[in-house]
Structure formats: structure tokens, C-alpha cells
């Protein structure tokens, strides 16, 4: 898979995610919100670094 194809697939996945949140929110928000069950971004735990030695 070339870089261009990988980038296209990422964009498609992003569009699908936005469409899902629009469907769940009734068309009011293209992103997940605390009202839809996601944690608020200010209270979310910090991200974890990936470990290349773990499967």
C-alpha cells in the first residue's frame, strides 16, 4: 500500500467517524461530546506511549 492510498484510507475513516457522531447526536455535533458518553477532554487521562517491544 502506497502512502497516497494510506492517506486516502485515513480520510475515509475520519469521514465515517464524523458521520457516526452526526447520526448519534441527531445532527447537532460532528464530534463526540460528554453528552454522548465520552469523557470531557480536560478530565481525560494522558495518552500512553506505544511500546514497540509489546505485541
Residue pairs with C-beta under 8 A, 6 or more apart in sequence:
1 9
18 30
18 31
21 29
21 30
21 31
21 32
21 36
22 29
22 30
24 36
25 33
25 35
25 36
29 36
32 38
34 40
